[in-house]
Amino acid sequence: MLSDPGEPANGRLIAVHILCIMLHRSFFVTLVVSTLALSASAVSPSPSPIATAARPSAPGYSYDPGEVGKAPKPLHLLILGGTGFTGPYQVKYALARGHKVTVFNRGKTHPGELPAEVEQLVGDRNGQLDALKGRKWDVAIDNPTMLPKWVHDAAEILQGNVERYVFISTISVYGENTRPGMDETVPVAKYTGKDAMKETRDTVVASEFALYGPLKALSEAEAEKWFPGKTLVIRPGLIVGPGDETDRFTYWPVRIDRGGEVLAPGNPRDPVQFIDARDLAEWTIRMVEQGATGVYNATGPATTLGVGGMLEGIKTALGSEAKLTWVPADFLERRRWRRGRTCRCGGRRQAKMAGSRRPASRRRSTKG
């Protein structure tokens, strides 16, 4: 149980259970990131011991209502998306807390994996939103959006039909990412294209995700425009945990488990940050229950974790004898090794090498 109902748990940030997907995601290796570089938790002065049991991925994961407790007031939640990485945890945690849940998506990602009591509305953010018309919910949670057009179109229908709007953003919105300790007041990246409302997923990909942060920032602003004073913006860092289908974090345990010489980027003291998908999902639902609005970073741990400590922790957890060979970041940058391909522990292209983006989550850690 979390010691503070208004804050994501850092127990799992410090001792993270990752089901790392290997062989094209065909089977799992259980990883526990041990606490070699950390001795304190932001949740409690005495972190819980590292559990050794494997935790199932999102489809098989469940919450015990008796353990999570009931919300002060049951809500009817609309989750836009809901079947990706964090969505299923949001859905299942909300149900365990006594809320009613409706999801809206294309019905193509992991179909049939959500609990039977979840209402499924089928549509597409690219203009097929009729299923949202004529309905009312207490809160809408917008998970998959990277385009302000998507927020505009959904909000045009939902304005007056939902009390509050939650937009899941990203720390990639920050225009400057080299100073440690940046908080939510740091200016966001500016869009310099011709028409943000005409951008598409394809143009974002074609830009090698250079448009991702600026468009997310505009999406935040679009949400606030339609729901002034009623919008909650959550900016996660790198999200990790069971169900992660990327190799940004899972690369490391898979590679270290193979053994031999492993290229490690930058300096072992370069800080890294991440948040467990379950912690993010659970905290989002509790923020909704509290009626929170405003902007919050959501990443951790609260104390510094170096990439060296992370990699050594993985070695210890796996019993690996892999040898880490540290290569200077500037050497890799000169050869155009992007952070996502080299460090594989966070960020989009705007971020440089390991540890360059290190925002503070002070509002998050004091909430509650």
C-alpha positions in Angstrom: 0.0 0.0 0.0 1.1 3.5 -0.7 1.9 5.6 2.4 0.6 8.8 0.9 -2.7 8.5 -1.1 -1.8 11.7 -3.1 1.6 10.7 -4.4 3.0 8.0 -6.8 4.9 5.3 -4.9 8.7 5.5 -5.2 9.1 2.1 -3.7 8.5 0.7 -7.2 10.7 3.5 -8.6 13.5 2.4 -6.5 12.8 -1.3 -6.6 11.1 -1.6 -9.9 9.6 -4.8 -11.1 9.9 -4.9 -14.9 8.7 -7.9 -16.9 11.2 -7.4 -19.7 10.0 -8.7 -23.0 12.5 -10.8 -24.9 12.5 -12.6 -28.3 10.1 -10.2 -29.9 8.0 -10.1 -26.7 7.4 -13.9 -26.8 8.4 -14.5 -23.2 9.3 -12.5 -20.1 12.3 -12.2 -17.8 11.5 -10.8 -14.3 13.7 -7.9 -13.4 14.1 -6.2 -10.1 16.1 -3.0 -10.1 17.8 -3.1 -6.7 18.7 -0.2 -4.5 22.4 0.0 -5.0 22.4 3.7 -5.6 19.5 4.6 -3.3 18.9 4.3 0.4 15.7 6.3 0.9 12.2 6.5 -0.6 10.2 9.6 -1.2 7.1 7.8 0.2 8.6 6.4 3.4 11.9 6.8 5.3 12.1 3.0 5.3 11.4 1.6 1.8 9.7 -1.8 1.6 12.0 -4.7 0.9 12.4 -5.7 -2.7 9.8 -8.3 -3.6 11.1 -11.4 -5.4 7.9 -12.6 -7.0 7.2 -11.8 -10.7 4.3 -9.5 -11.3 2.1 -10.2 -14.4 1.8 -7.8 -17.3 -1.2 -5.5 -17.7 -3.6 -8.0 -19.2 -3.3 -10.4 -16.2 -2.9 -7.8 -13.5 -5.6 -7.2 -11.1 -6.3 -5.1 -8.0 -7.9 -6.3 -4.8 -10.7 -3.8 -3.8 -10.1 -4.6 -0.2 -6.5 -3.6 -0.4 -6.8 -0.4 -2.5 -9.9 0.8 -0.7 -12.9 2.6 -2.0 -12.9 6.1 -3.4 -14.7 8.8 -1.3 -17.2 9.3 -4.2 -17.8 6.9 -7.1 -17.3 8.6 -10.5 -18.2 7.8 -14.1 -14.9 8.0 -16.0 -14.3 8.3 -19.7 -10.9 7.1 -20.7 -9.8 8.0 -24.2 -7.6 5.1 -25.2 -7.4 2.7 -22.3 -5.9 -0.4 -23.9 -2.3 0.7 -24.4 0.5 0.7 -21.8 -0.9 2.6 -18.8 -4.6 2.6 -19.7 -5.4 -0.9 -18.5 -3.9 -0.1 -15.1 -6.0 3.0 -14.9 -9.1 1.0 -15.8 -8.5 -1.8 -13.3 -7.5 0.5 -10.5 -10.5 2.8 -11.1 -12.9 -0.2 -11.0 -11.3 -1.5 -7.8 -11.9 1.9 -6.3 -15.6 1.7 -7.1 -15.7 3.9 -10.2 -17.7 3.2 -13.4 -15.5 3.2 -16.6 -16.1 3.8 -20.2 -13.3 3.6 -22.8 -13.2 5.1 -26.3 -10.8 3.7 -28.8 -10.6 1.9 -32.2 -11.0 -1.5 -30.7 -7.8 -2.7 -32.3 -5.2 -2.6 -29.5 -5.3 -5.7 -27.3 -9.0 -6.3 -27.9 -10.9 -8.2 -25.2 -8.4 -7.7 -22.5 -10.3 -5.2 -20.3 -12.7 -6.4 -17.7 -16.3 -7.2 -18.8 -17.8 -4.4 -16.8 -16.0 -1.8 -18.8 -18.2 0.0 -21.4 -16.5 0.0 -24.8 -17.2 2.8 -27.3 -15.6 2.3 -30.7 -14.4 5.2 -32.8 -11.2 7.0 -34.0 -9.6 10.3 -33.0 -9.3 11.1 -36.7 -12.8 12.3 -37.1 -14.9 9.3 -36.0 -16.2 10.6 -32.6 -19.9 10.0 -32.9 -19.9 7.5 -30.1 -19.1 10.3 -27.7 -22.1 12.5 -28.6 -25.0 12.8 -26.3 -23.3 11.3 -23.3 -22.1 12.6 -20.0 -19.3 11.7 -17.7 -17.7 13.1 -14.6 -14.1 13.1 -15.9 -12.4 12.4 -19.2 -8.8 11.1 -19.2 -7.0 11.6 -22.5 -4.2 9.1 -22.8 -3.0 8.7 -26.4 -3.1 12.3 -27.8 0.0 13.9 -29.3 -2.0 16.2 -31.6 -3.8 19.4 -30.6 -6.4 18.6 -33.3 -7.4 15.5 -31.4 -7.9 17.5 -28.2 -9.9 20.1 -30.2 -12.2 17.6 -31.8 -12.9 15.6 -28.6 -13.3 18.7 -26.5 -15.7 20.2 -28.9 -18.0 17.3 -28.1 -17.2 16.8 -24.5 -17.4 20.5 -23.4 -20.5 20.7 -21.1 -20.6 16.9 -20.9 -17.7 16.3 -18.6 -16.8 18.1 -15.4 -13.1 17.9 -15.8 -10.5 16.9 -18.4 -7.2 15.1 -17.7 -4.5 15.3 -20.3 -1.6 12.9 -20.0 1.3 14.8 -21.5 5.1 14.4 -21.2 8.2 16.0 -19.9 9.2 16.3 -23.5 7.2 19.5 -23.6 10.0 21.5 -22.0 11.9 23.6 -24.4 15.1 23.6 -22.3 16.2 20.2 -20.9 19.8 20.6 -19.7 19.3 21.9 -16.2 18.6 19.5 -13.3 15.7 20.3 -11.0 13.4 22.0 -13.6 9.9 22.3 -12.3 6.5 22.9 -13.9 7.2 26.6 -14.3 9.9 26.1 -17.0 8.7 27.4 -20.4 7.5 24.7 -22.9 8.8 24.2 -26.4 7.5 26.4 -29.1 5.9 25.1 -32.3 7.5 26.7 -35.4 5.6 24.9 -38.1 2.9 26.3 -40.4 -0.3 25.0 -38.8 -0.4 22.7 -35.8 -4.0 21.7 -36.4 -2.9 20.1 -39.7 -0.1 18.0 -38.2 -0.6 14.3 -38.2 1.0 11.2 -36.6 2.8 10.7 -39.9 4.3 14.3 -39.8 5.4 13.7 -36.2 7.2 10.5 -37.2 8.7 12.2 -40.3 10.2 14.9 -38.1 11.9 12.1 -36.1 9.7 13.3 -33.2 11.1 16.8 -33.1 7.5 17.9 -33.3 6.4 15.7 -30.4 7.2 18.0 -27.5 5.9 21.2 -29.1 2.6 19.5 -30.2 2.1 18.0 -26.8 2.5 21.5 -25.3 -0.1 22.9 -27.7 -2.4 20.0 -26.8 -2.1 21.0 -23.2 -3.1 24.5 -24.0 -6.0 23.3 -26.2 -7.3 21.3 -23.3 -7.1 24.3 -20.9 -8.8 26.5 -23.6 -11.9 24.2 -23.7 -11.9 23.4 -20.0 -10.5 26.5 -18.3 -9.7 25.9 -14.6 -11.0 22.3 -15.0 -8.0 20.7 -16.7 -5.4 18.5 -15.0 -2.1 18.0 -17.0 0.2 15.2 -16.0 3.7 15.2 -17.5 5.3 11.8 -17.0 8.9 11.0 -17.6 10.0 7.6 -19.1 7.3 5.1 -18.2 8.4 1.6 -17.4 6.9 -1.6 -16.1 4.9 -4.7 -17.2 3.3 -4.3 -20.6 6.1 -2.0 -22.0 6.4 -2.8 -25.7 9.3 -0.5 -26.4 13.0 -1.2 -25.8 13.8 2.1 -24.2 14.3 0.5 -20.8 13.8 -3.2 -21.5 16.8 -3.2 -23.7 19.1 -3.1 -20.7 18.0 -6.3 -18.8 17.8 -8.2 -22.1 21.3 -7.0 -23.2 22.9 -7.5 -19.7 21.3 -11.0 -19.4 23.2 -11.9 -22.6 26.5 -11.1 -20.8 29.8 -10.1 -22.3 30.9 -6.6 -22.9 28.1 -4.0 -22.8 28.4 -0.5 -24.1 27.2 1.9 -21.4 26.7 5.6 -22.5 28.1 8.6 -20.8 29.1 8.7 -17.2 27.9 6.3 -14.5 26.9 9.3 -12.4 24.6 10.6 -15.1 21.1 10.7 -13.4 18.2 8.7 -14.9 14.5 9.0 -14.1 11.5 6.9 -14.8 8.1 6.0 -13.3 6.3 2.7 -13.0 3.2 2.4 -15.2 1.2 1.2 -12.2 2.2 4.0 -10.0 1.4 6.6 -12.7 -2.0 5.0 -13.4 -3.0 4.7 -9.7 -1.8 8.2 -8.9 -3.7 9.6 -11.9 -7.0 8.1 -10.6 -6.4 9.4 -7.1 -5.7 12.9 -8.5 -9.0 12.6 -10.3 -10.7 11.6 -7.1 -9.3 14.7 -5.4 -10.5 17.0 -8.1 -7.0 18.2 -8.8 -6.3 20.7 -11.6 -3.1 22.3 -12.9 0.2 20.9 -14.2 2.2 18.2 -12.5 5.5 16.5 -13.4 5.3 12.7 -12.7 8.7 11.1 -12.6 11.2 9.8 -10.0 12.8 8.7 -7.9 12.9 11.6 -5.5 16.6 11.1 -4.9 19.3 10.8 -7.5 19.8 7.5 -9.3 22.8 7.3 -11.6 22.7 5.2 -14.8 25.6 3.3 -13.3 23.6 2.4 -10.3 20.7 1.3 -12.5 22.8 -0.9 -14.7 24.7 -2.4 -11.7 21.3 -3.1 -10.1 20.2 -4.9 -13.2 23.3 -7.0 -13.2 22.8 -7.9 -9.5 19.1 -8.8 -10.1 20.0 -11.1 -13.0 23.2 -12.5 -11.5 24.9 -11.3 -14.7 28.7 -11.1 -15.1 28.4 -8.7 -18.0 31.2 -6.1 -18.2 30.1 -2.4 -18.6 32.3 -0.4 -20.9 31.6 3.3 -20.5 31.8 5.5 -23.7 31.8 9.3 -23.4 28.5 10.9 -24.5 30.2 13.4 -26.8 31.9 10.6 -28.7 28.5 8.9 -29.3 26.8 12.2 -30.2 29.5 12.9 -32.8 28.5 9.6 -34.4 24.8 10.5 -34.2 23.9 7.9 -31.7 20.6 9.2 -30.5 19.8 8.9 -26.8 16.8 6.6 -27.5 19.1 4.1 -29.3 22.1 4.4 -27.0 21.0 5.0 -23.5 17.5 3.6 -24.0 16.4 4.9 -20.7 14.3 7.9 -21.6 13.4 10.9 -23.6 12.8 11.9 -27.2 15.3 13.3 -29.6 15.3 16.7 -28.0 17.0 15.1 -25.0 20.7 14.6 -25.3 22.6 11.8 -23.6 21.8 10.1 -20.3 20.6 12.3 -17.5 20.3 15.6 -19.5 16.5 15.9 -18.8 15.9 15.7 -15.1 12.8 17.6 -14.0 11.7 17.9 -10.5 8.3 16.6 -9.4 7.8 18.9 -6.4 4.2 19.6 -7.0 3.6 15.9 -7.4 5.4 14.9 -4.2 3.6 17.5 -2.1 0.1 16.8 -3.5 -2.2 15.0 -1.0 
